[in-house]
Amino acid sequence: MTDLKSGPRAEPAPVPAAAARTPAAAPPARRVSWADRLTPWAYLAAALVLLVAFTYVPVANMISYSFTDWDGVSPDRDFVGVDNYVELFTRPDLFHVFFVSLFYLAAAAVQIVVALYFATILTFRTRFRNLFKGLLFFPYLINGVAVAFVFLYFFKEGGTLDSVLALLGAHPGQLWLGDPDLVNVSLSGVSVWRFLGLNFVLFLGAMQSIPAELHEAAELDGATRWQVFRSIIAPSIRPIIGLSVILAISGSLSVFEIPFVMTRGFGESKTFVIQTVKLAFDFNKMGLASAMAVVLLAIILLITWVQRRLVPDERADR
Amino acid sequence: MTAPTTARAAFDRRERRAALLRPVAVTLKYLSLVAASIVVLLPLLTIFLTSLKTEQEMAAGDTLSPPRNWFNLSNYATAFTKGEMLAAFGNTAFILLFSITGTVVIGSMAAYAIERFTFRFKKLVVAAFLVATLVPAVTTQVATFKVVDALGLFDTRWAPILLYMGTDIVAIYIFQQFIRGIPVSLDEAARIDGAGSFKIYRTVIFPLLKPAVATVVIIKGITVYNDFYIPFLYNPSPELGTISTSLFRFKGPFGAHWETISAGAVLVIVPTLVLFLVLQRFIYNGFTTGAAK
């Protein structure tokens, strides 16, 4: 999972047709002067310039680079058609990064289930409720590089994890980050530790907006906690769960920081984004890197579109 | 006549069973909460203990053992001076100040234009902002790099500032939701008094946006303070390092000196912890409104 800013958001999907149909602007009572007509654009200017310069121009460039063999430096670039895309899908070492994403996807599933569990039990009265809430949420606020160092120390030989296991009488002698079979499990575990709090707080917020009468009614009917969860809580927070699933999928594909700092993305731990950054900046393969980014963007747009189909845009009442 | 009695019996049975199970459930609930707290705290606690240890203690001692001297701050001094953390905090503060101010001003003005004016291509503009939310910044970074380079901003502190301002569409939405809640009659009253649109924005709308500003400042502040990707790509010079990239560089010179690396990590975490403890309620609210709107 990545943070909030990079994920797609639960906003109504724009209808492309709406753009074509120029708004039937409110008929002006008097002649609108040029100055009046320009006023809204003056307020929008800065936002639009930034939007175009840092979102639309890069997207357009990225798509055009992806059909060239550009190295990112030289002035000349040749059009190579879909060669980059063919290479991407036929070279096993490039394709491997999708497999790594599966570890993070599995971790995200665990994360959502655990977050739902803690949000549910903390919705009901619990001692030290705010303390537990703070403890569960705090890791989300910590700097990613600091988290990476904390867990480098946690997983290192004779580090925190080994010491705790030794205390419990186990001496597994694993290389948590050096073993190719284990490294992605260890790293995706870090991502659960780090991002659980966000899901938890989002779920908790949604659950607390459920009217108390519903809970009271359920209590009168003698419903068990599980029944309350299934028939009252889960349906009320469905939009937020839908959003979390989307963020989980796009987040699993865009993992960068933790594996990059912890293992430099060597060997088995290389993720999609690490691969892209390495191709672009270390190996000067701008064309191929752009093709990878286009594929990633296409997957994320596709997932968002499917999610909107499955969960129509009904928002939680808040 | 039997139906109510059986229902009654079933209810009693359920009650008895529930009464039996309740202590077990409560114990399990607290056990799971305590276990989760240990999982959260233990990695952080060991880093804190390590940051107070001397090199000799590190070589000899067990990870979980307490430091001999709880006030051994020499690692912090090393991290602060040799790790150039002071410059890093300065750079981060500079970037935070400008990018947050910019986000608040630009975002609220754009939201004001969208909410309070009718103009040609309005739907196109709104659609452009919406579609942009679907584009994850990480996918376009390679191409964005070229744009920043072409503008001559590579390796300056203005590159991250502009990128943080430019990618923030969330702020526009949050402001838009709040402006929608401000009655238009307030604008009209001001207009009758002869106020122009900018005066209305400045004296009517903006002061009423305080809760939205708080939300945006918190969400943006945490994102910028913690971001690694953008400063790593755009500000490679060590003297322009933010706390993320400066901390990242600890791995080189301090190699296996975990006591110094730990001190650096603690230095970066402490401001977050203090602000979290002070602003808890606002932070939770910020994240719930930020994500759901």
Interface residues (C-beta under 8 A of the other chain):
Chain A: T2 D3 L4 K5 S6 G7 P8 R9 A10 E11 P12 A13 P14 V15 P16 A18 A19 R21 T22 P23 A25 A26 R37 T39 P40 W41 Y43 L44 A46 A47 L48 L50 L51 A53 F54 T55 Y56 V57 P58 V59 N61 M62 Y65 G72 Y117 F118 I121 T126 R127 N130 F132 K133 G134 L135 L136 F137 F138 P139 L141 I142 N143 G144 V145 A146 F149 V150 F151 Y153 F154 K156 G158 G159 T160 D162 S163 V164 L167 W193 L198 V201 L202 G205 A206 G222 T224 R225 I240 L243 S250 S254 F256 E257 V261 V273 T276 V277 A280 F281 M286 A289 S290 A293 V294 L296 L297 I300 L301 T304 R315 A316 R318
Chain B: F11 R14 E15 A18 A25 K29 Y30 S32 L33 A36 S37 V39 V40 L41 L42 P43 L44 T46 I47 T50 D62 T63 L64 I106 G107 M109 A110 Y112 A113 I114 F117 T118 F119 R120 F121 K122 K123 L124 V125 V126 A127 A128 F129 L130 V131 A132 T133 L134 V135 P136 A137 V138 T139 T140 Q141 V142 A143 T144 F145 K146 V147 L151 L162 L163 M165 G166 T167 D168 I169 V170 I172 Y173 S197 Y201 I219 I222 T223 Y225 N226 D227 F228 Y229 L233 I243 S244 T245 L247 F248 F250 K251 W258 I261 S262 G264 A265 V268 I269 T272 L273 F276 Q280 I283 Y284 F287 T288 G290 A291 A292
